[in-house]
Amino acid sequence: MPQPVTFPTHVRRDAARGLLCLCLAASTPAMASDEAFELWLAPSIRAPLDDNTGVRLETAQRLRNSNDGRPDTYFARLWASQQISRHVAVEGAIERRVNDGGRDETRLLQQVVAEHGIFRNRLRLEQRFIDGSAQTGWRLRPEVGVRIDLGRDAKWFFRADAEFFFTLQATAPGGQTGFTEQRSQAGIGHRFTPHVSASLSYKRVQAIRPGRADVVGHIPMIHMDYRF
């Protein structure tokens, strides 16, 4: 396995500050926006198949305020990952998403993940199949971020990222396309054992709505991960 790249403390600190600013200000706030508050839980489990291949199961529970008409969302996503070089992996997944009070959805996802030192970059393509809709949605989701170990024992870590959503084809004729959403987050995590870690992040989600006020979500996100 490749050895992690380490940086002097002041370099890591400056990088963390820089990307935190990027994530919290990556999208310019709309002149007017509707504010929304949510809570996201994201347990996951992963297992290696060999030195370069692995699988992981991601789940999520996204709890929203029912008064604003947005349904709670629950999903399970099964990934297969193949490391093709020291810094690059290709991955594919199938996902089933349940929208409580809305139409459910199945997704297929393909992505390339590049990691070098503290930097994490990802390019994801997804196909969306909404129950009752005859048109497949296509969406491109690039993401840039950092993950920085804190302290000599590296049990604590900082992570931040910014993700951009480009809808290539809407899930219904005449639906919105182009730049439709931006997400950014920053948070702190802890490795309790070699197998168990957890993190707490603040996530900001801005849904772009031409001709109307954007919807801006403010989300505490709790992520838990178990590795075999």
C-alpha positions in Angstrom: 0.0 0.0 0.0 1.3 3.5 -0.7 2.8 5.4 2.2 0.9 8.6 3.2 2.5 11.9 2.3 3.2 14.2 5.3 3.5 18.0 5.3 4.9 20.4 7.8 2.3 21.6 10.4 2.1 25.1 9.0 1.5 23.8 5.5 -1.3 21.6 6.6 -2.8 24.4 8.7 -2.7 26.9 5.8 -4.2 24.3 3.4 -7.0 23.6 5.9 -7.8 27.3 6.3 -7.8 27.8 2.5 -10.1 25.0 1.7 -12.4 25.8 4.6 -12.9 29.2 3.0 -13.4 27.6 -0.4 -16.1 25.3 0.9 -18.0 27.9 2.9 -17.8 30.5 0.1 -17.7 28.4 -3.0 -21.0 29.6 -4.2 -22.1 33.2 -4.0 -25.2 33.5 -1.9 -28.3 34.3 -4.0 -29.8 37.7 -3.7 -32.8 36.0 -2.1 -33.0 32.5 -0.8 -35.3 30.1 1.1 -33.5 28.7 4.2 -33.9 25.1 5.2 -32.5 23.0 8.1 -31.9 19.3 8.0 -30.0 16.5 9.8 -28.0 13.9 7.8 -26.8 10.6 9.2 -24.4 8.5 7.0 -23.3 5.1 8.3 -21.1 3.1 6.0 -19.2 -0.2 6.0 -16.4 -1.4 3.7 -14.3 -4.5 3.1 -11.3 -5.3 0.9 -11.5 -8.1 -1.6 -7.8 -8.0 -2.4 -5.0 -5.4 -2.3 -6.6 -3.3 -5.1 -10.3 -4.2 -5.0 -12.9 -3.4 -2.4 -16.6 -3.0 -1.7 -18.5 -0.7 0.5 -22.1 -0.1 1.6 -23.1 3.5 2.1 -26.4 4.4 3.7 -28.0 7.7 4.6 -30.9 9.1 6.5 -31.7 12.7 5.6 -34.2 14.2 8.0 -36.0 17.4 7.0 -38.6 19.8 8.3 -42.0 18.4 7.1 -43.5 21.9 7.2 -41.7 23.0 4.1 -43.0 20.1 2.0 -39.6 18.3 1.5 -39.7 14.5 2.2 -37.2 12.7 4.4 -34.9 10.6 2.3 -33.3 7.2 3.0 -30.9 5.4 0.6 -28.5 2.4 0.4 -25.7 2.5 -2.1 -23.4 -0.5 -2.9 -20.0 0.4 -4.4 -17.3 -1.7 -6.0 -13.8 -0.1 -6.2 -10.7 -0.9 -8.2 -7.3 0.8 -7.6 -5.8 1.3 -11.0 -2.7 3.2 -9.9 -1.1 4.5 -6.8 -3.3 7.6 -6.8 -6.3 6.8 -8.9 -9.3 4.4 -8.4 -12.4 3.8 -10.5 -15.7 2.9 -8.8 -19.2 2.0 -9.7 -22.4 1.7 -7.6 -26.1 1.0 -7.6 -28.4 2.9 -5.3 -32.0 2.6 -4.1 -33.4 5.8 -2.7 -36.7 6.1 -0.8 -38.3 9.6 -0.5 -40.9 9.5 2.3 -43.9 11.1 0.8 -42.3 11.5 -2.7 -41.4 9.3 -5.6 -38.7 6.8 -5.0 -35.6 6.5 -7.2 -32.9 4.1 -8.4 -29.5 5.4 -9.5 -26.4 4.0 -11.3 -23.1 5.8 -10.5 -19.6 5.7 -12.0 -16.7 7.8 -10.7 -13.0 8.3 -10.9 -11.3 9.2 -7.6 -7.8 10.7 -7.4 -5.9 11.2 -4.1 -2.5 12.7 -3.7 -1.2 13.8 -0.3 -3.9 15.8 1.4 -5.9 16.4 -1.8 -9.0 14.4 -2.8 -10.7 14.9 -6.2 -13.6 13.0 -7.7 -15.6 13.1 -10.9 -18.9 11.3 -10.8 -21.5 10.5 -13.5 -24.9 9.3 -12.5 -28.1 8.1 -14.1 -31.3 8.6 -12.3 -34.5 6.5 -12.7 -37.5 8.1 -11.0 -40.4 5.8 -10.3 -43.2 6.7 -12.8 -40.9 8.7 -15.1 -40.0 7.5 -18.6 -37.0 9.8 -18.9 -33.6 9.0 -17.4 -31.8 11.8 -15.7 -28.1 12.3 -16.3 -25.9 14.3 -13.9 -22.2 15.2 -13.6 -20.8 15.8 -10.2 -17.1 17.0 -9.8 -15.8 17.4 -6.3 -12.5 18.8 -4.9 -11.4 18.6 -1.3 -8.7 17.9 1.3 -8.3 15.5 4.2 -5.6 16.3 6.7 -4.3 14.2 9.6 -4.0 16.2 12.8 -1.4 15.4 15.5 1.4 12.9 15.6 -0.9 9.9 16.2 -3.2 10.9 13.3 -6.3 9.9 15.2 -8.0 13.2 14.5 -8.4 14.5 11.0 -9.9 17.5 9.2 -11.8 17.2 6.0 -13.4 19.8 3.6 -14.8 19.6 0.1 -16.9 21.4 -2.5 -19.1 19.6 -5.0 -20.9 21.0 -8.1 -23.9 19.5 -9.8 -24.4 19.8 -13.6 -27.6 18.3 -14.9 -27.1 17.0 -18.5 -30.6 15.7 -18.9 -33.5 16.2 -16.4 -35.6 13.4 -15.1 -38.7 14.8 -16.9 -39.1 16.6 -20.2 -38.6 20.3 -19.8 -36.9 20.0 -16.5 -34.0 22.2 -15.4 -30.5 21.5 -16.8 -27.1 23.1 -16.5 -25.6 24.1 -13.1 -28.3 23.1 -10.6 -26.7 22.6 -7.2 -23.6 23.3 -5.1 -22.6 21.6 -1.9 -19.8 22.4 0.5 -18.8 21.0 3.8 -16.1 21.1 6.5 -15.7 19.0 9.6 -13.6 17.1 12.1 -13.3 13.3 12.4 -11.7 10.8 14.8 -10.4 7.3 14.3 -11.4 5.3 17.4 -9.7 2.1 16.2 -8.2 0.9 12.9 -11.7 -0.3 12.0 -14.0 2.5 13.3 -14.1 6.2 12.6 -16.7 9.0 12.8 -16.9 12.6 11.8 -19.1 15.6 12.3 -19.4 18.2 9.6 -21.4 21.3 8.6 -22.8 21.0 5.1 -24.2 23.8 3.1 -26.4 22.9 0.1 -27.6 25.5 -2.4 -30.2 24.4 -5.0 -30.3 26.7 -8.0 -33.8 27.7 -9.1 -33.8 30.1 -12.1 -36.5 32.8 -11.7 -37.1 31.9 -8.1 -35.3 32.1 -4.8 -32.6 29.4 -4.4 -33.1 26.9 -1.5 -30.1 27.0 0.9 -29.9 24.1 3.3 -27.9 24.1 6.5 -27.0 20.6 7.6 -25.1 19.0 10.5 -23.9 15.7 9.1 -22.8 12.7 11.2 -20.8 10.1 9.4 -19.8 6.7 10.8 -17.5 4.2 9.1 -16.6 0.6 9.8 -13.7 -1.1 8.0 -13.1 -4.9 8.0 
